[in-house]
Amino acid sequence: MPDDVVFTVEYSVRAAQTAVFGLLDIQRPVSPFYKGQHDPRVLFDAWKTLHRH
């Protein structure tokens, strides 16, 4: 699964959805990715963590 991280709950959910939707021939998109690298709050928290003493 491109652009995904294996060690997350979201990956497990998307992998299960992909398997079930494929086996049951369900024409529905899997859950979208969370793009935290574009969230200003996440970026600010990361910056604070990198600059704490």
Backbone hydrogen bonds in HBPLUS format (Angstrom, degrees):
<---DONOR---> <-ACCEPTOR-->    atom                        ^
c    i                          cat <-CA-CA->   ^        H-A-AA   ^      H-
h    n   atom  resd res      DA  || num        DHA   H-A  angle D-A-AA Bond
n    s   type  num  typ     dist DA aas  dist angle  dist       angle   num
A0012-SER N   A0008-THR O   3.41 MM   4  6.75 156.8  2.47 139.8 144.8     1
A0013-VAL N   A0009-VAL O   2.97 MM   4  6.31 156.4  2.02 154.9 161.5     2
A0014-ARG N   A0010-GLU O   2.91 MM   4  6.14 168.2  1.93 154.3 157.3     3
A0015-ALA N   A0011-TYR O   2.84 MM   4  5.97 158.3  1.88 151.7 158.1     4
A0016-ALA N   A0012-SER O   3.01 MM   4  6.15 159.2  2.06 143.8 149.2     5
A0017-GLN N   A0013-VAL O   2.86 MM   4  6.08 160.6  1.90 151.3 157.4     6
A0018-THR N   A0014-ARG O   2.86 MM   4  5.98 160.3  1.90 147.4 152.8     7
A0019-ALA N   A0015-ALA O   3.05 MM   4  6.26 159.1  2.10 145.3 150.6     8
A0020-VAL N   A0016-ALA O   2.90 MM   4  6.09 174.5  1.90 158.9 160.2     9
A0021-PHE N   A0017-GLN O   2.81 MM   4  5.77 166.6  1.83 152.6 157.2    10
A0022-GLY N   A0018-THR O   3.02 MM   4  5.94 150.7  2.11 136.7 145.1    11
A0023-LEU N   A0019-ALA O   2.89 MM   4  6.07 163.4  1.92 152.0 156.6    12
A0024-LEU N   A0020-VAL O   2.92 MM   4  5.97 161.2  1.95 154.2 159.0    13
A0026-ILE N   A0021-PHE O   2.85 MM   5  4.67 153.4  1.93 136.0 143.2    14
A0025-ASP N   A0022-GLY O   3.39 MM   3  5.02 157.8  2.44  94.4 100.5    15
A0038-HIS N   A0035-LYS O   3.13 MM   3  5.92 167.0  2.15 121.7 125.3    16
A0039-ASP N   A0036-GLY O   3.08 MM   3  5.12 166.6  2.09 109.2 113.4    17
A0042-VAL N   A0039-ASP O   3.04 MM   3  5.36 118.5  2.44 106.9 121.4    18
A0043-LEU N   A0039-ASP O   3.01 MM   4  6.32 164.3  2.04 159.8 164.8    19
A0044-PHE N   A0040-PRO O   2.88 MM   4  6.03 157.1  1.93 147.2 153.2    20
A0045-ASP N   A0041-ARG O   2.96 MM   4  6.13 162.0  1.99 147.0 151.9    21
A0046-ALA N   A0042-VAL O   2.93 MM   4  6.13 155.2  1.99 148.6 155.6    22
A0047-TRP N   A0043-LEU O   2.92 MM   4  6.15 154.9  1.99 144.8 151.8    23
A0048-LYS N   A0044-PHE O   2.88 MM   4  6.16 160.7  1.91 153.2 157.9    24
A0049-THR N   A0045-ASP O   2.98 MM   4  6.18 156.5  2.04 145.0 151.2    25
A0050-LEU N   A0046-ALA O   2.99 MM   4  6.23 155.6  2.05 148.6 155.0    26
A0051-HIS N   A0047-TRP O   3.09 MM   4  6.28 134.3  2.31 142.4 154.4    27
A0051-HIS N   A0048-LYS O   3.21 MM   3  5.19 132.3  2.45  93.9 106.6    28
